[in-house]
Amino acid sequence: MCCSGAVLGYATVDDYDSMLKVLRGLSDEDKKQLVARVQELVGSSSLEALTSFIASQVNRELFAAAVREFASHVKSGG
């Protein structure tokens, strides 16, 4: 069972690497849009609220999906 998690982790590394490359290359305007999207999702602009938000597995998944969606949108030129 423990190995299946490792296999899944290795399978998604490329997705995360690609997403991180896109995020690192964001323009200042895109960064502002991403911050606004995350603040909307979290319901606050404070770091403490973000930390509390991602403490929950469900919220971590929502956060990751929102960032992934944004990165995909930017990468596709949208």
mmCIF file of the N, C-alpha and C atoms, coordinates in Angstrom:
data_MODEL
# 
_entry.id   MODEL 
# 
loop_
_atom_site.group_PDB 
_atom_site.id 
_atom_site.type_symbol 
_atom_site.label_atom_id 
_atom_site.label_alt_id 
_atom_site.label_comp_id 
_atom_site.label_asym_id 
_atom_site.label_entity_id 
_atom_site.label_seq_id 
_atom_site.pdbx_PDB_ins_code 
_atom_site.Cartn_x 
_atom_site.Cartn_y 
_atom_site.Cartn_z 
_atom_site.occupancy 
_atom_site.B_iso_or_equiv 
_atom_site.pdbx_formal_charge 
_atom_site.auth_seq_id 
_atom_site.auth_comp_id 
_atom_site.auth_asym_id 
_atom_site.auth_atom_id 
_atom_site.pdbx_PDB_model_num 
ATOM 1   N N  . MET A 1 1  ? 0.817   -1.196 0.000   1.00 0.00 ? 1  MET A N  1 
ATOM 2   C CA . MET A 1 1  ? 0.000   0.000  0.000   1.00 0.00 ? 1  MET A CA 1 
ATOM 3   C C  . MET A 1 1  ? 0.867   1.270  0.000   1.00 0.00 ? 1  MET A C  1 
ATOM 4   N N  . CYS A 1 2  ? 1.930   1.292  0.792   1.00 0.00 ? 2  CYS A N  1 
ATOM 5   C CA . CYS A 1 2  ? 2.743   2.496  0.870   1.00 0.00 ? 2  CYS A CA 1 
ATOM 6   C C  . CYS A 1 2  ? 3.402   2.812  -0.468  1.00 0.00 ? 2  CYS A C  1 
ATOM 7   N N  . CYS A 1 3  ? 3.710   1.810  -1.229  1.00 0.00 ? 3  CYS A N  1 
ATOM 8   C CA . CYS A 1 3  ? 4.377   2.020  -2.519  1.00 0.00 ? 3  CYS A CA 1 
ATOM 9   C C  . CYS A 1 3  ? 3.446   2.645  -3.540  1.00 0.00 ? 3  CYS A C  1 
ATOM 10  N N  . SER A 1 4  ? 2.140   2.375  -3.443  1.00 0.00 ? 4  SER A N  1 
ATOM 11  C CA . SER A 1 4  ? 1.204   2.950  -4.414  1.00 0.00 ? 4  SER A CA 1 
ATOM 12  C C  . SER A 1 4  ? 1.197   4.472  -4.299  1.00 0.00 ? 4  SER A C  1 
ATOM 13  N N  . GLY A 1 5  ? 1.334   4.986  -3.095  1.00 0.00 ? 5  GLY A N  1 
ATOM 14  C CA . GLY A 1 5  ? 1.416   6.438  -2.915  1.00 0.00 ? 5  GLY A CA 1 
ATOM 15  C C  . GLY A 1 5  ? 2.665   7.010  -3.547  1.00 0.00 ? 5  GLY A C  1 
ATOM 16  N N  . ALA A 1 6  ? 3.762   6.285  -3.436  1.00 0.00 ? 6  ALA A N  1 
ATOM 17  C CA . ALA A 1 6  ? 5.019   6.734  -4.040  1.00 0.00 ? 6  ALA A CA 1 
ATOM 18  C C  . ALA A 1 6  ? 4.915   6.747  -5.551  1.00 0.00 ? 6  ALA A C  1 
ATOM 19  N N  . VAL A 1 7  ? 4.285   5.722  -6.108  1.00 0.00 ? 7  VAL A N  1 
ATOM 20  C CA . VAL A 1 7  ? 4.108   5.656  -7.561  1.00 0.00 ? 7  VAL A CA 1 
ATOM 21  C C  . VAL A 1 7  ? 3.249   6.817  -8.029  1.00 0.00 ? 7  VAL A C  1 
ATOM 22  N N  . LEU A 1 8  ? 2.164   7.068  -7.331  1.00 0.00 ? 8  LEU A N  1 
ATOM 23  C CA . LEU A 1 8  ? 1.308   8.198  -7.676  1.00 0.00 ? 8  LEU A CA 1 
ATOM 24  C C  . LEU A 1 8  ? 2.080   9.505  -7.563  1.00 0.00 ? 8  LEU A C  1 
ATOM 25  N N  . GLY A 1 9  ? 2.876   9.641  -6.524  1.00 0.00 ? 9  GLY A N  1 
ATOM 26  C CA . GLY A 1 9  ? 3.688   10.841 -6.336  1.00 0.00 ? 9  GLY A CA 1 
ATOM 27  C C  . GLY A 1 9  ? 4.643   11.064 -7.490  1.00 0.00 ? 9  GLY A C  1 
ATOM 28  N N  . TYR A 1 10 ? 5.324   10.005 -7.909  1.00 0.00 ? 10 TYR A N  1 
ATOM 29  C CA . TYR A 1 10 ? 6.255   10.128 -9.038  1.00 0.00 ? 10 TYR A CA 1 
ATOM 30  C C  . TYR A 1 10 ? 5.515   10.456 -10.321 1.00 0.00 ? 10 TYR A C  1 
ATOM 31  N N  . ALA A 1 11 ? 4.320   9.928  -10.474 1.00 0.00 ? 11 ALA A N  1 
ATOM 32  C CA . ALA A 1 11 ? 3.543   10.171 -11.689 1.00 0.00 ? 11 ALA A CA 1 
ATOM 33  C C  . ALA A 1 11 ? 3.100   11.621 -11.784 1.00 0.00 ? 11 ALA A C  1 
ATOM 34  N N  . THR A 1 12 ? 2.899   12.271 -10.651 1.00 0.00 ? 12 THR A N  1 
ATOM 35  C CA . THR A 1 12 ? 2.404   13.651 -10.672 1.00 0.00 ? 12 THR A CA 1 
ATOM 36  C C  . THR A 1 12 ? 3.523   14.685 -10.570 1.00 0.00 ? 12 THR A C  1 
ATOM 37  N N  . VAL A 1 13 ? 4.755   14.248 -10.398 1.00 0.00 ? 13 VAL A N  1 
ATOM 38  C CA . VAL A 1 13 ? 5.871   15.182 -10.275 1.00 0.00 ? 13 VAL A CA 1 
ATOM 39  C C  . VAL A 1 13 ? 5.980   16.069 -11.513 1.00 0.00 ? 13 VAL A C  1 
ATOM 40  N N  . ASP A 1 14 ? 5.842   15.469 -12.686 1.00 0.00 ? 14 ASP A N  1 
ATOM 41  C CA . ASP A 1 14 ? 5.936   16.254 -13.914 1.00 0.00 ? 14 ASP A CA 1 
ATOM 42  C C  . ASP A 1 14 ? 4.854   17.320 -13.980 1.00 0.00 ? 14 ASP A C  1 
ATOM 43  N N  . ASP A 1 15 ? 3.644   16.971 -13.532 1.00 0.00 ? 15 ASP A N  1 
ATOM 44  C CA . ASP A 1 15 ? 2.555   17.957 -13.506 1.00 0.00 ? 15 ASP A CA 1 
ATOM 45  C C  . ASP A 1 15 ? 2.916   19.122 -12.602 1.00 0.00 ? 15 ASP A C  1 
ATOM 46  N N  . TYR A 1 16 ? 3.456   18.821 -11.416 1.00 0.00 ? 16 TYR A N  1 
ATOM 47  C CA . TYR A 1 16 ? 3.817   19.876 -10.479 1.00 0.00 ? 16 TYR A CA 1 
ATOM 48  C C  . TYR A 1 16 ? 4.982   20.702 -11.000 1.00 0.00 ? 16 TYR A C  1 
ATOM 49  N N  . ASP A 1 17 ? 5.966   20.041 -11.590 1.00 0.00 ? 17 ASP A N  1 
ATOM 50  C CA . ASP A 1 17 ? 7.101   20.774 -12.164 1.00 0.00 ? 17 ASP A CA 1 
ATOM 51  C C  . ASP A 1 17 ? 6.632   21.730 -13.240 1.00 0.00 ? 17 ASP A C  1 
ATOM 52  N N  . SER A 1 18 ? 5.763   21.251 -14.099 1.00 0.00 ? 18 SER A N  1 
ATOM 53  C CA . SER A 1 18 ? 5.230   22.087 -15.175 1.00 0.00 ? 18 SER A CA 1 
ATOM 54  C C  . SER A 1 18 ? 4.450   23.268 -14.596 1.00 0.00 ? 18 SER A C  1 
ATOM 55  N N  . MET A 1 19 ? 3.622   22.985 -13.584 1.00 0.00 ? 19 MET A N  1 
ATOM 56  C CA . MET A 1 19 ? 2.836   24.040 -12.959 1.00 0.00 ? 19 MET A CA 1 
ATOM 57  C C  . MET A 1 19 ? 3.752   25.069 -12.300 1.00 0.00 ? 19 MET A C  1 
ATOM 58  N N  . LEU A 1 20 ? 4.791   24.608 -11.619 1.00 0.00 ? 20 LEU A N  1 
ATOM 59  C CA . LEU A 1 20 ? 5.717   25.532 -10.959 1.00 0.00 ? 20 LEU A CA 1 
ATOM 60  C C  . LEU A 1 20 ? 6.451   26.399 -11.970 1.00 0.00 ? 20 LEU A C  1 
ATOM 61  N N  . LYS A 1 21 ? 6.836   25.827 -13.093 1.00 0.00 ? 21 LYS A N  1 
ATOM 62  C CA . LYS A 1 21 ? 7.507   26.614 -14.136 1.00 0.00 ? 21 LYS A CA 1 
ATOM 63  C C  . LYS A 1 21 ? 6.593   27.713 -14.650 1.00 0.00 ? 21 LYS A C  1 
ATOM 64  N N  . VAL A 1 22 ? 5.327   27.378 -14.857 1.00 0.00 ? 22 VAL A N  1 
ATOM 65  C CA . VAL A 1 22 ? 4.363   28.380 -15.319 1.00 0.00 ? 22 VAL A CA 1 
ATOM 66  C C  . VAL A 1 22 ? 4.200   29.470 -14.268 1.00 0.00 ? 22 VAL A C  1 
ATOM 67  N N  . LEU A 1 23 ? 4.063   29.068 -13.006 1.00 0.00 ? 23 LEU A N  1 
ATOM 68  C CA . LEU A 1 23 ? 3.853   30.045 -11.934 1.00 0.00 ? 23 LEU A CA 1 
ATOM 69  C C  . LEU A 1 23 ? 5.061   30.960 -11.773 1.00 0.00 ? 23 LEU A C  1 
ATOM 70  N N  . ARG A 1 24 ? 6.249   30.416 -11.915 1.00 0.00 ? 24 ARG A N  1 
ATOM 71  C CA . ARG A 1 24 ? 7.459   31.240 -11.792 1.00 0.00 ? 24 ARG A CA 1 
ATOM 72  C C  . ARG A 1 24 ? 7.554   32.260 -12.906 1.00 0.00 ? 24 ARG A C  1 
ATOM 73  N N  . GLY A 1 25 ? 6.975   31.949 -14.058 1.00 0.00 ? 25 GLY A N  1 
ATOM 74  C CA . GLY A 1 25 ? 7.051   32.840 -15.203 1.00 0.00 ? 25 GLY A CA 1 
ATOM 75  C C  . GLY A 1 25 ? 5.887   33.802 -15.331 1.00 0.00 ? 25 GLY A C  1 
ATOM 76  N N  . LEU A 1 26 ? 5.038   33.872 -14.306 1.00 0.00 ? 26 LEU A N  1 
ATOM 77  C CA . LEU A 1 26 ? 3.873   34.756 -14.379 1.00 0.00 ? 26 LEU A CA 1 
ATOM 78  C C  . LEU A 1 26 ? 4.278   36.224 -14.444 1.00 0.00 ? 26 LEU A C  1 
ATOM 79  N N  . SER A 1 27 ? 3.519   36.972 -15.200 1.00 0.00 ? 27 SER A N  1 
ATOM 80  C CA . SER A 1 27 ? 3.696   38.425 -15.214 1.00 0.00 ? 27 SER A CA 1 
ATOM 81  C C  . SER A 1 27 ? 3.155   38.977 -13.895 1.00 0.00 ? 27 SER A C  1 
ATOM 82  N N  . ASP A 1 28 ? 3.487   40.213 -13.609 1.00 0.00 ? 28 ASP A N  1 
ATOM 83  C CA . ASP A 1 28 ? 2.982   40.839 -12.385 1.00 0.00 ? 28 ASP A CA 1 
ATOM 84  C C  . ASP A 1 28 ? 1.453   40.868 -12.386 1.00 0.00 ? 28 ASP A C  1 
ATOM 85  N N  . GLU A 1 29 ? 0.861   41.118 -13.542 1.00 0.00 ? 29 GLU A N  1 
ATOM 86  C CA . GLU A 1 29 ? -0.605  41.161 -13.641 1.00 0.00 ? 29 GLU A CA 1 
ATOM 87  C C  . GLU A 1 29 ? -1.204  39.780 -13.377 1.00 0.00 ? 29 GLU A C  1 
ATOM 88  N N  . ASP A 1 30 ? -0.585  38.736 -13.933 1.00 0.00 ? 30 ASP A N  1 
ATOM 89  C CA . ASP A 1 30 ? -1.066  37.378 -13.681 1.00 0.00 ? 30 ASP A CA 1 
ATOM 90  C C  . ASP A 1 30 ? -0.920  37.014 -12.209 1.00 0.00 ? 30 ASP A C  1 
ATOM 91  N N  . LYS A 1 31 ? 0.164   37.443 -11.586 1.00 0.00 ? 31 LYS A N  1 
ATOM 92  C CA . LYS A 1 31 ? 0.359   37.186 -10.156 1.00 0.00 ? 31 LYS A CA 1 
ATOM 93  C C  . LYS A 1 31 ? -0.746  37.841 -9.342  1.00 0.00 ? 31 LYS A C  1 
ATOM 94  N N  . LYS A 1 32 ? -1.102  39.064 -9.702  1.00 0.00 ? 32 LYS A N  1 
ATOM 95  C CA . LYS A 1 32 ? -2.191  39.763 -8.999  1.00 0.00 ? 32 LYS A CA 1 
ATOM 96  C C  . LYS A 1 32 ? -3.499  39.005 -9.158  1.00 0.00 ? 32 LYS A C  1 
ATOM 97  N N  . GLN A 1 33 ? -3.744  38.497 -10.359 1.00 0.00 ? 33 GLN A N  1 
ATOM 98  C CA . GLN A 1 33 ? -4.976  37.742 -10.599 1.00 0.00 ? 33 GLN A CA 1 
ATOM 99  C C  . GLN A 1 33 ? -4.993  36.447 -9.795  1.00 0.00 ? 33 GLN A C  1 
ATOM 100 N N  . LEU A 1 34 ? -3.860  35.770 -9.716  1.00 0.00 ? 34 LEU A N  1 
ATOM 101 C CA . LEU A 1 34 ? -3.783  34.537 -8.940  1.00 0.00 ? 34 LEU A CA 1 
ATOM 102 C C  . LEU A 1 34 ? -3.987  34.818 -7.460  1.00 0.00 ? 34 LEU A C  1 
ATOM 103 N N  . VAL A 1 35 ? -3.358  35.862 -6.958  1.00 0.00 ? 35 VAL A N  1 
ATOM 104 C CA . VAL A 1 35 ? -3.529  36.239 -5.546  1.00 0.00 ? 35 VAL A CA 1 
ATOM 105 C C  . VAL A 1 35 ? -5.002  36.533 -5.262  1.00 0.00 ? 35 VAL A C  1 
ATOM 106 N N  . ALA A 1 36 ? -5.656  37.263 -6.158  1.00 0.00 ? 36 ALA A N  1 
ATOM 107 C CA . ALA A 1 36 ? -7.076  37.577 -5.978  1.00 0.00 ? 36 ALA A CA 1 
ATOM 108 C C  . ALA A 1 36 ? -7.912  36.300 -5.965  1.00 0.00 ? 36 ALA A C  1 
ATOM 109 N N  . ARG A 1 37 ? -7.577  35.345 -6.839  1.00 0.00 ? 37 ARG A N  1 
ATOM 110 C CA . ARG A 1 37 ? -8.318  34.079 -6.892  1.00 0.00 ? 37 ARG A CA 1 
ATOM 111 C C  . ARG A 1 37 ? -8.136  33.288 -5.598  1.00 0.00 ? 37 ARG A C  1 
ATOM 112 N N  . VAL A 1 38 ? -6.910  33.238 -5.089  1.00 0.00 ? 38 VAL A N  1 
ATOM 113 C CA . VAL A 1 38 ? -6.644  32.512 -3.843  1.00 0.00 ? 38 VAL A CA 1 
ATOM 114 C C  . VAL A 1 38 ? -7.345  33.206 -2.667  1.00 0.00 ? 38 VAL A C  1 
ATOM 115 N N  . GLN A 1 39 ? -7.280  34.526 -2.627  1.00 0.00 ? 39 GLN A N  1 
ATOM 116 C CA . GLN A 1 39 ? -7.955  35.252 -1.549  1.00 0.00 ? 39 GLN A CA 1 
ATOM 117 C C  . GLN A 1 39 ? -9.461  35.026 -1.593  1.00 0.00 ? 39 GLN A C  1 
ATOM 118 N N  . GLU A 1 40 ? -10.018 34.943 -2.792  1.00 0.00 ? 40 GLU A N  1 
ATOM 119 C CA . GLU A 1 40 ? -11.446 34.656 -2.934  1.00 0.00 ? 40 GLU A CA 1 
ATOM 120 C C  . GLU A 1 40 ? -11.765 33.262 -2.409  1.00 0.00 ? 40 GLU A C  1 
ATOM 121 N N  . LEU A 1 41 ? -10.921 32.309 -2.754  1.00 0.00 ? 41 LEU A N  1 
ATOM 122 C CA . LEU A 1 41 ? -11.120 30.931 -2.306  1.00 0.00 ? 41 LEU A CA 1 
ATOM 123 C C  . LEU A 1 41 ? -11.015 30.820 -0.792  1.00 0.00 ? 41 LEU A C  1 
ATOM 124 N N  . VAL A 1 42 ? -10.002 31.474 -0.224  1.00 0.00 ? 42 VAL A N  1 
ATOM 125 C CA . VAL A 1 42 ? -9.746  31.405 1.219   1.00 0.00 ? 42 VAL A CA 1 
ATOM 126 C C  . VAL A 1 42 ? -10.744 32.256 1.999   1.00 0.00 ? 42 VAL A C  1 
ATOM 127 N N  . GLY A 1 43 ? -11.175 33.350 1.384   1.00 0.00 ? 43 GLY A N  1 
ATOM 128 C CA . GLY A 1 43 ? -12.101 34.248 2.063   1.00 0.00 ? 43 GLY A CA 1 
ATOM 129 C C  . GLY A 1 43 ? -11.389 35.301 2.883   1.00 0.00 ? 43 GLY A C  1 
ATOM 130 N N  . SER A 1 44 ? -10.101 35.488 2.633   1.00 0.00 ? 44 SER A N  1 
ATOM 131 C CA . SER A 1 44 ? -9.307  36.453 3.387   1.00 0.00 ? 44 SER A CA 1 
ATOM 132 C C  . SER A 1 44 ? -8.005  36.719 2.647   1.00 0.00 ? 44 SER A C  1 
ATOM 133 N N  . SER A 1 45 ? -7.360  37.812 3.018   1.00 0.00 ? 45 SER A N  1 
ATOM 134 C CA . SER A 1 45 ? -6.062  38.131 2.424   1.00 0.00 ? 45 SER A CA 1 
ATOM 135 C C  . SER A 1 45 ? -4.905  37.860 3.385   1.00 0.00 ? 45 SER A C  1 
ATOM 136 N N  . SER A 1 46 ? -5.206  37.327 4.562   1.00 0.00 ? 46 SER A N  1 
ATOM 137 C CA . SER A 1 46 ? -4.138  37.121 5.542   1.00 0.00 ? 46 SER A CA 1 
ATOM 138 C C  . SER A 1 46 ? -3.446  35.769 5.361   1.00 0.00 ? 46 SER A C  1 
ATOM 139 N N  . LEU A 1 47 ? -2.170  35.752 5.661   1.00 0.00 ? 47 LEU A N  1 
ATOM 140 C CA . LEU A 1 47 ? -1.386  34.521 5.608   1.00 0.00 ? 47 LEU A CA 1 
ATOM 141 C C  . LEU A 1 47 ? -1.917  33.508 6.627   1.00 0.00 ? 47 LEU A C  1 
ATOM 142 N N  . GLU A 1 48 ? -2.354  33.990 7.763   1.00 0.00 ? 48 GLU A N  1 
ATOM 143 C CA . GLU A 1 48 ? -2.896  33.103 8.796   1.00 0.00 ? 48 GLU A CA 1 
ATOM 144 C C  . GLU A 1 48 ? -4.138  32.381 8.288   1.00 0.00 ? 48 GLU A C  1 
ATOM 145 N N  . ALA A 1 49 ? -4.994  33.102 7.555   1.00 0.00 ? 49 ALA A N  1 
ATOM 146 C CA . ALA A 1 49 ? -6.206  32.485 7.008   1.00 0.00 ? 49 ALA A CA 1 
ATOM 147 C C  . ALA A 1 49 ? -5.841  31.428 5.969   1.00 0.00 ? 49 ALA A C  1 
ATOM 148 N N  . LEU A 1 50 ? -4.837  31.719 5.142   1.00 0.00 ? 50 LEU A N  1 
ATOM 149 C CA . LEU A 1 50 ? -4.394  30.742 4.149   1.00 0.00 ? 50 LEU A CA 1 
ATOM 150 C C  . LEU A 1 50 ? -3.841  29.502 4.843   1.00 0.00 ? 50 LEU A C  1 
ATOM 151 N N  . THR A 1 51 ? -3.037  29.705 5.868   1.00 0.00 ? 51 THR A N  1 
ATOM 152 C CA . THR A 1 51 ? -2.463  28.584 6.612   1.00 0.00 ? 51 THR A CA 1 
ATOM 153 C C  . THR A 1 51 ? -3.561  27.732 7.239   1.00 0.00 ? 51 THR A C  1 
ATOM 154 N N  . SER A 1 52 ? -4.547  28.378 7.830   1.00 0.00 ? 52 SER A N  1 
ATOM 155 C CA . SER A 1 52 ? -5.672  27.646 8.418   1.00 0.00 ? 52 SER A CA 1 
ATOM 156 C C  . SER A 1 52 ? -6.465  26.918 7.342   1.00 0.00 ? 52 SER A C  1 
ATOM 157 N N  . PHE A 1 53 ? -6.654  27.583 6.222   1.00 0.00 ? 53 PHE A N  1 
ATOM 158 C CA . PHE A 1 53 ? -7.429  27.014 5.126   1.00 0.00 ? 53 PHE A CA 1 
ATOM 159 C C  . PHE A 1 53 ? -6.801  25.724 4.617   1.00 0.00 ? 53 PHE A C  1 
ATOM 160 N N  . ILE A 1 54 ? -5.499  25.753 4.375   1.00 0.00 ? 54 ILE A N  1 
ATOM 161 C CA . ILE A 1 54 ? -4.855  24.567 3.800   1.00 0.00 ? 54 ILE A CA 1 
ATOM 162 C C  . ILE A 1 54 ? -4.528  23.498 4.840   1.00 0.00 ? 54 ILE A C  1 
ATOM 163 N N  . ALA A 1 55 ? -4.890  23.740 6.086   1.00 0.00 ? 55 ALA A N  1 
ATOM 164 C CA . ALA A 1 55 ? -4.710  22.714 7.116   1.00 0.00 ? 55 ALA A CA 1 
ATOM 165 C C  . ALA A 1 55 ? -5.629  21.524 6.864   1.00 0.00 ? 55 ALA A C  1 
ATOM 166 N N  . SER A 1 56 ? -6.720  21.771 6.177   1.00 0.00 ? 56 SER A N  1 
ATOM 167 C CA . SER A 1 56 ? -7.679  20.718 5.856   1.00 0.00 ? 56 SER A CA 1 
ATOM 168 C C  . SER A 1 56 ? -7.323  20.088 4.510   1.00 0.00 ? 56 SER A C  1 
ATOM 169 N N  . GLN A 1 57 ? -7.337  18.770 4.437   1.00 0.00 ? 57 GLN A N  1 
ATOM 170 C CA . GLN A 1 57 ? -7.019  18.052 3.199   1.00 0.00 ? 57 GLN A CA 1 
ATOM 171 C C  . GLN A 1 57 ? -7.947  18.479 2.060   1.00 0.00 ? 57 GLN A C  1 
ATOM 172 N N  . VAL A 1 58 ? -9.215  18.597 2.335   1.00 0.00 ? 58 VAL A N  1 
ATOM 173 C CA . VAL A 1 58 ? -10.179 19.000 1.308   1.00 0.00 ? 58 VAL A CA 1 
ATOM 174 C C  . VAL A 1 58 ? -9.821  20.381 0.774   1.00 0.00 ? 58 VAL A C  1 
ATOM 175 N N  . ASN A 1 59 ? -9.496  21.296 1.670   1.00 0.00 ? 59 ASN A N  1 
ATOM 176 C CA . ASN A 1 59 ? -9.137  22.644 1.244   1.00 0.00 ? 59 ASN A CA 1 
ATOM 177 C C  . ASN A 1 59 ? -7.806  22.673 0.501   1.00 0.00 ? 59 ASN A C  1 
ATOM 178 N N  . ARG A 1 60 ? -6.862  21.820 0.897   1.00 0.00 ? 60 ARG A N  1 
ATOM 179 C CA . ARG A 1 60 ? -5.591  21.731 0.152   1.00 0.00 ? 60 ARG A CA 1 
ATOM 180 C C  . ARG A 1 60 ? -5.856  21.313 -1.282  1.00 0.00 ? 60 ARG A C  1 
ATOM 181 N N  . GLU A 1 61 ? -6.779  20.358 -1.441  1.00 0.00 ? 61 GLU A N  1 
ATOM 182 C CA . GLU A 1 61 ? -7.124  19.900 -2.786  1.00 0.00 ? 61 GLU A CA 1 
ATOM 183 C C  . GLU A 1 61 ? -7.800  21.009 -3.584  1.00 0.00 ? 61 GLU A C  1 
ATOM 184 N N  . LEU A 1 62 ? -8.683  21.770 -2.942  1.00 0.00 ? 62 LEU A N  1 
ATOM 185 C CA . LEU A 1 62 ? -9.324  22.904 -3.612  1.00 0.00 ? 62 LEU A CA 1 
ATOM 186 C C  . LEU A 1 62 ? -8.293  23.952 -4.015  1.00 0.00 ? 62 LEU A C  1 
ATOM 187 N N  . PHE A 1 63 ? -7.369  24.234 -3.106  1.00 0.00 ? 63 PHE A N  1 
ATOM 188 C CA . PHE A 1 63 ? -6.308  25.204 -3.364  1.00 0.00 ? 63 PHE A CA 1 
ATOM 189 C C  . PHE A 1 63 ? -5.446  24.751 -4.547  1.00 0.00 ? 63 PHE A C  1 
ATOM 190 N N  . ALA A 1 64 ? -5.017  23.497 -4.503  1.00 0.00 ? 64 ALA A N  1 
ATOM 191 C CA . ALA A 1 64 ? -4.165  22.970 -5.575  1.00 0.00 ? 64 ALA A CA 1 
ATOM 192 C C  . ALA A 1 64 ? -4.904  22.984 -6.907  1.00 0.00 ? 64 ALA A C  1 
ATOM 193 N N  . ALA A 1 65 ? -6.174  22.633 -6.896  1.00 0.00 ? 65 ALA A N  1 
ATOM 194 C CA . ALA A 1 65 ? -6.957  22.629 -8.134  1.00 0.00 ? 65 ALA A CA 1 
ATOM 195 C C  . ALA A 1 65 ? -7.096  24.044 -8.696  1.00 0.00 ? 65 ALA A C  1 
ATOM 196 N N  . ALA A 1 66 ? -7.317  25.017 -7.828  1.00 0.00 ? 66 ALA A N  1 
ATOM 197 C CA . ALA A 1 66 ? -7.453  26.403 -8.277  1.00 0.00 ? 66 ALA A CA 1 
ATOM 198 C C  . ALA A 1 66 ? -6.148  26.907 -8.888  1.00 0.00 ? 66 ALA A C  1 
ATOM 199 N N  . VAL A 1 67 ? -5.027  26.608 -8.245  1.00 0.00 ? 67 VAL A N  1 
ATOM 200 C CA . VAL A 1 67 ? -3.728  27.041 -8.763  1.00 0.00 ? 67 VAL A CA 1 
ATOM 201 C C  . VAL A 1 67 ? -3.414  26.314 -10.065 1.00 0.00 ? 67 VAL A C  1 
ATOM 202 N N  . ARG A 1 68 ? -3.707  25.026 -10.107 1.00 0.00 ? 68 ARG A N  1 
ATOM 203 C CA . ARG A 1 68 ? -3.469  24.231 -11.318 1.00 0.00 ? 68 ARG A CA 1 
ATOM 204 C C  . ARG A 1 68 ? -4.303  24.771 -12.480 1.00 0.00 ? 68 ARG A C  1 
ATOM 205 N N  . GLU A 1 69 ? -5.571  25.076 -12.200 1.00 0.00 ? 69 GLU A N  1 
ATOM 206 C CA . GLU A 1 69 ? -6.465  25.619 -13.230 1.00 0.00 ? 69 GLU A CA 1 
ATOM 207 C C  . GLU A 1 69 ? -5.945  26.960 -13.736 1.00 0.00 ? 69 GLU A C  1 
ATOM 208 N N  . PHE A 1 70 ? -5.515  27.810 -12.825 1.00 0.00 ? 70 PHE A N  1 
ATOM 209 C CA . PHE A 1 70 ? -4.990  29.112 -13.209 1.00 0.00 ? 70 PHE A CA 1 
ATOM 210 C C  . PHE A 1 70 ? -3.726  28.959 -14.055 1.00 0.00 ? 70 PHE A C  1 
ATOM 211 N N  . ALA A 1 71 ? -2.822  28.098 -13.630 1.00 0.00 ? 71 ALA A N  1 
ATOM 212 C CA . ALA A 1 71 ? -1.582  27.876 -14.368 1.00 0.00 ? 71 ALA A CA 1 
ATOM 213 C C  . ALA A 1 71 ? -1.872  27.327 -15.755 1.00 0.00 ? 71 ALA A C  1 
ATOM 214 N N  . SER A 1 72 ? -2.813  26.430 -15.842 1.00 0.00 ? 72 SER A N  1 
ATOM 215 C CA . SER A 1 72 ? -3.196  25.846 -17.131 1.00 0.00 ? 72 SER A CA 1 
ATOM 216 C C  . SER A 1 72 ? -3.775  26.919 -18.051 1.00 0.00 ? 72 SER A C  1 
ATOM 217 N N  . HIS A 1 73 ? -4.596  27.779 -17.482 1.00 0.00 ? 73 HIS A N  1 
ATOM 218 C CA . HIS A 1 73 ? -5.202  28.874 -18.244 1.00 0.00 ? 73 HIS A CA 1 
ATOM 219 C C  . HIS A 1 73 ? -4.133  29.828 -18.777 1.00 0.00 ? 73 HIS A C  1 
ATOM 220 N N  . VAL A 1 74 ? -3.191  30.179 -17.935 1.00 0.00 ? 74 VAL A N  1 
ATOM 221 C CA . VAL A 1 74 ? -2.104  31.083 -18.340 1.00 0.00 ? 74 VAL A CA 1 
ATOM 222 C C  . VAL A 1 74 ? -1.231  30.408 -19.387 1.00 0.00 ? 74 VAL A C  1 
ATOM 223 N N  . LYS A 1 75 ? -0.926  29.140 -19.155 1.00 0.00 ? 75 LYS A N  1 
ATOM 224 C CA . LYS A 1 75 ? -0.047  28.408 -20.082 1.00 0.00 ? 75 LYS A CA 1 
ATOM 225 C C  . LYS A 1 75 ? -0.668  28.309 -21.468 1.00 0.00 ? 75 LYS A C  1 
ATOM 226 N N  . SER A 1 76 ? -1.995  28.201 -21.523 1.00 0.00 ? 76 SER A N  1 
ATOM 227 C CA . SER A 1 76 ? -2.664  28.069 -22.810 1.00 0.00 ? 76 SER A CA 1 
ATOM 228 C C  . SER A 1 76 ? -2.858  29.421 -23.499 1.00 0.00 ? 76 SER A C  1 
ATOM 229 N N  . GLY A 1 77 ? -2.407  30.475 -22.821 1.00 0.00 ? 77 GLY A N  1 
ATOM 230 C CA . GLY A 1 77 ? -2.500  31.805 -23.417 1.00 0.00 ? 77 GLY A CA 1 
ATOM 231 C C  . GLY A 1 77 ? -3.790  32.525 -23.128 1.00 0.00 ? 77 GLY A C  1 
ATOM 232 N N  . GLY A 1 78 ? -4.572  31.989 -22.186 1.00 0.00 ? 78 GLY A N  1 
ATOM 233 C CA . GLY A 1 78 ? -5.865  32.585 -21.879 1.00 0.00 ? 78 GLY A CA 1 
ATOM 234 C C  . GLY A 1 78 ? -5.752  33.622 -20.884 1.00 0.00 ? 78 GLY A C  1 
# 
